[in-house]
Amino acid sequence: MLARSVTGTLDWIGSMANCGGETTLSCMIHTMTRSCQGAPENDREVRPVLIVAGAAGSGKTTLGKQLAQIFSVALLDLDSLTNPLLDRLDPLIDGPHWNSAGPHSEAIREGRYGVLRSAAADLVSLGQRPVLVAPFTRELTAGPEWDELTRGLAPAQTLVVYVDGSPELLASRRAQRQASRDLHRPIDVPVPRPKVPHVRVDASLSTDTQVECVLSQLR
């Protein structure tokens, strides 16, 4: 929801909302200033960077693509940006597959998310507001990874869209898609609720319904 103050300041009023399931509201207010005489493309700068998060099989990439298409903005997907290189390097890396738990897991994660942050920062510096898609597991705990992400996206605001589903649903979807990257994933562990303000989207809903849930937070 957007509200304009009498001084020409645009106040971004976000919330922790829920599409499908119990609802918890916790408002936050961010202030962004823009000229009242700005060009139409300024609306793009007012819109937040959408951070679409969720576990493997949640449908976050499908939702992210739809949102990017609606807003005509770039889609930055962690897998698309980093997997091709890692797949080529995997035979040269000692230890298990790069997507498995191993001695290089920490360095690989830092490198992957570093690529995502850098690409997003470049687009934000050009006045664009991309859609980011990744699990963002650590970032959602509101720790240093979250600070690093939001700091790199400044001055853009962010809206986290958390796609959440039952373990059974996620496992079923992963089995159906038969993606090679899923063959080497670590065993699932319970994912705690995000500690950052977010919009929860039920993974079992249709993509159109999920999109409407997100759009309702931007009106």
Backbone hydrogen bonds in HBPLUS format (Angstrom, degrees):
<---DONOR---> <-ACCEPTOR-->    atom                        ^
c    i                          cat <-CA-CA->   ^        H-A-AA   ^      H-
h    n   atom  resd res      DA  || num        DHA   H-A  angle D-A-AA Bond
n    s   type  num  typ     dist DA aas  dist angle  dist       angle   num
A0013-ILE N   A0001-MET O   3.28 MM  12  5.62 160.9  2.31 171.6 171.5     1
A0003-ALA N   A0011-ASP O   3.28 MM   8  5.42 165.3  2.30 151.5 155.1     2
A0011-ASP N   A0003-ALA O   2.94 MM   8  5.42 163.8  1.96 166.9 166.8     3
A0005-SER N   A0009-THR O   2.95 MM   4  5.40 172.7  1.96 164.2 166.2     4
A0008-GLY N   A0005-SER O   3.22 MM   3  5.70 166.1  2.24 117.5 119.1     5
A0010-LEU N   A0032-MET O   2.98 MM  22  5.50 142.9  2.12 161.3 169.5     6
A0032-MET N   A0010-LEU O   3.09 MM  22  5.50 169.3  2.11 162.1 164.5     7
A0012-TRP N   A0030-HIS O   2.82 MM  18  5.15 151.9  1.90 160.3 165.7     8
A0030-HIS N   A0012-TRP O   2.98 MM  18  5.15 169.6  1.99 154.2 157.0     9
A0014-GLY N   A0028-MET O   3.15 MM  14  5.55 147.2  2.26 156.2 163.1    10
A0028-MET N   A0014-GLY O   3.34 MM  14  5.55 160.3  2.38 130.9 131.1    11
A0017-ALA N   A0198-HIS O   3.06 MM 181  6.68 132.0  2.30 135.9 149.7    12
A0200-ARG N   A0017-ALA O   2.78 MM 183  6.03 175.4  1.78 146.0 145.0    13
A0019-CYS N   A0200-ARG O   2.69 MM 181  5.89 153.4  1.75 149.1 158.4    14
A0202-ASP N   A0019-CYS O   3.01 MM 183  5.97 138.2  2.19 159.6 166.6    15
A0038-GLY N   A0035-SER O   3.26 MM   3  5.18 157.2  2.32 109.3 107.9    16
A0042-ASN N   A0039-ALA O   2.91 MM   3  5.69 165.2  1.93 125.5 130.4    17
A0043-ASP N   A0040-PRO O   3.05 MM   3  6.03 166.3  2.07 127.8 130.3    18
A0044-ARG N   A0041-GLU O   2.94 MM   3  5.46 141.2  2.10 110.3 120.0    19
A0045-GLU N   A0042-ASN O   2.88 MM   3  5.06 123.2  2.21  99.5 114.6    20
A0046-VAL N   A0042-ASN O   3.03 MM   4  6.42 137.8  2.22 147.3 159.8    21
A0047-ARG N   A0043-ASP O   3.09 MM   4  6.31 148.7  2.19 145.2 152.5    22
A0049-VAL N   A0157-GLN O   2.82 MM 108  6.19 164.5  1.84 152.9 148.5    23
A0159-LEU N   A0049-VAL O   2.97 MM 110  6.25 151.9  2.05 156.8 155.1    24
A0132-LEU N   A0050-LEU O   2.79 MM  82  6.15 166.5  1.81 171.2 173.9    25
A0051-ILE N   A0159-LEU O   2.92 MM 108  6.02 170.8  1.93 147.4 149.9    26
A0161-VAL N   A0051-ILE O   2.77 MM 110  5.92 168.0  1.79 147.4 150.4    27
A0052-VAL N   A0132-LEU O   2.74 MM  80  5.93 162.5  1.77 173.1 169.9    28
A0134-ALA N   A0052-VAL O   3.27 MM  82  6.71 157.2  2.33 162.8 168.2    29
A0053-ALA N   A0161-VAL O   2.82 MM 108  6.09 162.5  1.85 156.7 162.7    30
A0163-VAL N   A0053-ALA O   2.86 MM 110  6.14 171.9  1.87 162.3 159.5    31
A0058-SER N   A0055-ALA O   3.11 MM   3  5.60 152.4  2.19 139.8 137.7    32
A0063-LEU N   A0059-GLY O   3.10 MM   4  6.36 163.4  2.13 152.6 157.1    33
A0064-GLY N   A0060-LYS O   2.79 MM   4  5.90 159.1  1.83 145.4 152.3    34
A0065-LYS N   A0061-THR O   2.90 MM   4  6.07 160.3  1.94 151.4 155.4    35
A0066-GLN N   A0062-THR O   3.19 MM   4  6.39 157.7  2.24 143.1 148.9    36
A0067-LEU N   A0063-LEU O   2.98 MM   4  6.26 160.9  2.02 155.8 160.7    37
A0068-ALA N   A0064-GLY O   2.92 MM   4  6.10 160.4  1.96 150.8 156.5    38
A0069-GLN N   A0065-LYS O   2.96 MM   4  6.13 151.2  2.05 145.2 152.8    39
A0070-ILE N   A0066-GLN O   3.01 MM   4  6.24 157.3  2.06 147.3 153.2    40
A0071-PHE N   A0067-LEU O   3.07 MM   4  6.29 162.6  2.11 152.2 155.8    41
A0072-SER N   A0068-ALA O   2.85 MM   4  5.63 111.3  2.34 132.6 148.6    42
A0073-VAL N   A0068-ALA O   3.02 MM   5  5.08 157.4  2.07 140.5 147.1    43
A0072-SER N   A0069-GLN O   3.29 MM   3  4.91 147.1  2.40  91.4 100.9    44
A0131-VAL N   A0074-ALA O   2.93 MM  57  6.33 162.7  1.96 163.9 169.4    45
A0076-LEU N   A0131-VAL O   2.83 MM  55  6.06 174.5  1.83 169.3 169.7    46
A0133-VAL N   A0076-LEU O   2.91 MM  57  6.18 157.1  1.96 155.9 153.3    47
A0081-LEU N   A0077-ASP O   2.98 MM   4  6.14 156.4  2.04 159.4 166.5    48
A0078-LEU N   A0133-VAL O   2.94 MM  55  6.18 168.2  1.95 170.7 172.1    49
A0082-THR N   A0078-LEU O   3.10 MM   4  6.11 145.1  2.23 145.8 153.7    50
A0083-ASN N   A0079-ASP O   2.85 MM   4  5.11 154.3  1.92 136.8 145.0    51
A0086-LEU N   A0082-THR O   3.19 MM   4  6.38 170.2  2.20 158.4 161.5    52
A0087-ASP N   A0083-ASN O   2.78 MM   4  5.88 158.1  1.83 161.2 166.5    53
A0088-ARG N   A0084-PRO O   3.23 MM   4  6.43 149.0  2.33 139.7 146.9    54
A0089-LEU N   A0085-LEU O   2.99 MM   4  6.26 146.5  2.10 146.4 156.6    55
A0090-ASP N   A0086-LEU O   2.84 MM   4  5.79 129.7  2.09 143.9 155.8    56
A0092-LEU N   A0089-LEU O   2.79 MM   3  5.37 144.7  1.91 120.5 131.9    57
A0093-ILE N   A0090-ASP O   3.07 MM   3  5.20 158.1  2.12 108.4 115.3    58
A0100-SER N   A0097-HIS O   2.86 MM   3  5.32 164.0  1.88 122.9 125.8    59
A0105-SER N   A0102-GLY O   3.21 MM   3  5.36 168.7  2.23 112.3 115.5    60
A0108-ILE N   A0104-HIS O   2.91 MM   4  6.07 161.3  1.95 161.1 167.2    61
A0109-ARG N   A0105-SER O   2.91 MM   4  6.10 160.6  1.95 149.8 155.0    62
A0110-GLU N   A0106-GLU O   3.00 MM   4  6.22 170.2  2.01 153.5 156.1    63
A0111-GLY N   A0107-ALA O   2.96 MM   4  6.09 155.5  2.02 144.1 151.1    64
A0112-ARG N   A0108-ILE O   2.89 MM   4  6.07 162.1  1.93 152.7 157.3    65
A0113-TYR N   A0109-ARG O   3.01 MM   4  6.19 178.4  2.01 163.3 162.8    66
A0114-GLY N   A0110-GLU O   2.93 MM   4  5.87 137.8  2.11 134.2 146.5    67
A0115-VAL N   A0111-GLY O   3.05 MM   4  6.30 150.2  2.14 146.1 152.0    68
A0116-LEU N   A0112-ARG O   3.17 MM   4  6.55 160.3  2.21 148.1 153.0    69
A0117-ARG N   A0113-TYR O   2.89 MM   4  6.07 164.1  1.91 148.3 152.4    70
A0118-SER N   A0114-GLY O   2.97 MM   4  6.07 161.2  2.01 146.6 152.0    71
A0119-ALA N   A0115-VAL O   3.01 MM   4  6.18 166.3  2.02 154.6 157.8    72
A0120-ALA N   A0116-LEU O   3.02 MM   4  6.17 159.8  2.07 147.6 153.6    73
A0121-ALA N   A0117-ARG O   2.85 MM   4  6.01 159.4  1.89 150.3 156.2    74
A0122-ASP N   A0118-SER O   3.03 MM   4  6.24 154.7  2.09 147.5 153.5    75
A0123-LEU N   A0119-ALA O   3.24 MM   4  6.53 158.2  2.29 145.2 149.9    76
A0124-VAL N   A0120-ALA O   2.92 MM   4  6.19 162.2  1.95 155.4 160.7    77
A0125-SER N   A0121-ALA O   2.96 MM   4  6.09 153.6  2.03 146.3 153.1    78
A0126-LEU N   A0123-LEU O   3.00 MM   3  5.15 142.5  2.14 100.6 112.0    79
A0128-GLN N   A0123-LEU O   2.98 MM   5  5.26 156.8  2.03 149.2 142.4    80
A0127-GLY N   A0124-VAL O   2.91 MM   3  5.05 160.2  1.95 112.2 115.3    81
A0140-LEU N   A0136-PHE O   3.03 MM   4  6.12 150.6  2.11 154.3 159.2    82
A0141-THR N   A0138-ARG O   3.02 MM   3  5.45 160.7  2.06 112.8 119.1    83
A0142-ALA N   A0139-GLU O   3.20 MM   3  5.86 163.2  2.23 119.7 121.8    84
A0195-LYS N   A0140-LEU O   2.72 MM  55  5.86 167.7  1.73 172.2 174.4    85
A0146-TRP N   A0143-GLY O   3.09 MM   3  5.50 128.1  2.37 108.1 120.3    86
A0147-ASP N   A0143-GLY O   3.24 MM   4  6.63 159.0  2.29 149.9 156.0    87
A0148-GLU N   A0144-PRO O   2.91 MM   4  6.11 156.0  1.97 147.6 154.0    88
A0149-LEU N   A0145-GLU O   3.01 MM   4  6.19 152.6  2.09 140.5 147.7    89
A0150-THR N   A0146-TRP O   2.98 MM   4  6.21 175.8  1.98 161.7 160.9    90
A0151-ARG N   A0147-ASP O   2.91 MM   4  5.87 153.1  1.98 143.9 152.2    91
A0152-GLY N   A0148-GLU O   3.11 MM   4  6.15 150.2  2.21 137.6 144.6    92
A0153-LEU N   A0149-LEU O   3.18 MM   4  6.45 130.5  2.44 138.6 151.8    93
A0153-LEU N   A0150-THR O   3.18 MM   3  5.02 133.1  2.42  91.0 103.7    94
A0154-ALA N   A0151-ARG O   3.41 MM   3  5.33 151.2  2.50  95.8 103.7    95
A0156-ALA N   A0153-LEU O   2.97 MM   3  5.68 137.7  2.15 136.8 132.6    96
A0199-VAL N   A0160-VAL O   2.84 MM  39  6.22 153.8  1.91 154.4 162.5    97
A0162-TYR N   A0199-VAL O   2.83 MM  37  5.97 157.0  1.88 148.5 156.3    98
A0201-VAL N   A0162-TYR O   2.81 MM  39  5.92 166.3  1.83 151.9 151.6    99
A0164-ASP N   A0201-VAL O   2.88 MM  37  6.10 161.5  1.91 162.6 168.7   100
A0203-ALA N   A0164-ASP O   2.77 MM  39  5.29 165.2  1.80 143.2 140.5   101
A0170-LEU N   A0166-SER O   3.07 MM   4  6.38 167.4  2.08 161.2 164.0   102
A0171-ALA N   A0167-PRO O   2.95 MM   4  6.04 162.0  1.98 146.9 152.1   103
A0172-SER N   A0168-GLU O   2.99 MM   4  6.09 155.3  2.05 143.0 149.9   104
A0173-ARG N   A0169-LEU O   3.02 MM   4  6.27 158.0  2.07 150.2 155.5   105
A0174-ARG N   A0170-LEU O   3.01 MM   4  6.24 158.9  2.06 149.6 155.4   106
A0175-ALA N   A0171-ALA O   3.01 MM   4  6.19 152.8  2.09 144.8 152.2   107
A0176-GLN N   A0172-SER O   3.03 MM   4  6.27 148.8  2.13 143.0 151.5   108
A0177-ARG N   A0173-ARG O   3.01 MM   4  6.25 158.4  2.06 152.8 157.2   109
A0178-GLN N   A0174-ARG O   3.19 MM   4  6.20 144.3  2.32 141.4 149.4   110
A0182-ASP N   A0179-ALA O   3.03 MM   3  5.56 144.6  2.16 111.3 120.8   111
A0183-LEU N   A0180-SER O   3.08 MM   3  5.45 147.9  2.19 107.7 116.8   112
A0185-ARG N   A0182-ASP O   3.38 MM   3  5.18 170.3  2.39 101.3 104.1   113
A0205-LEU N   A0202-ASP O   3.17 MM   3  5.72 164.5  2.19 116.0 120.7   114
A0210-GLN N   A0206-SER O   2.96 MM   4  6.26 157.7  2.01 152.5 159.3   115
A0211-VAL N   A0207-THR O   2.86 MM   4  6.09 159.3  1.90 154.1 159.3   116
A0212-GLU N   A0208-ASP O   3.05 MM   4  6.29 158.5  2.09 145.2 150.6   117
A0213-CYS N   A0209-THR O   3.04 MM   4  6.30 149.1  2.14 144.0 152.2   118
A0214-VAL N   A0210-GLN O   3.10 MM   4  6.49 154.5  2.17 149.8 155.7   119
A0215-LEU N   A0211-VAL O   2.85 MM   4  6.12 168.2  1.86 159.3 162.8   120
A0216-SER N   A0212-GLU O   2.94 MM   4  6.01 146.8  2.05 143.2 151.2   121
A0217-GLN N   A0214-VAL O   2.99 MM   3  5.41 142.7  2.14 108.2 118.7   122
A0218-LEU N   A0215-LEU O   2.96 MM   3  5.10 149.0  2.06 103.4 113.3   123
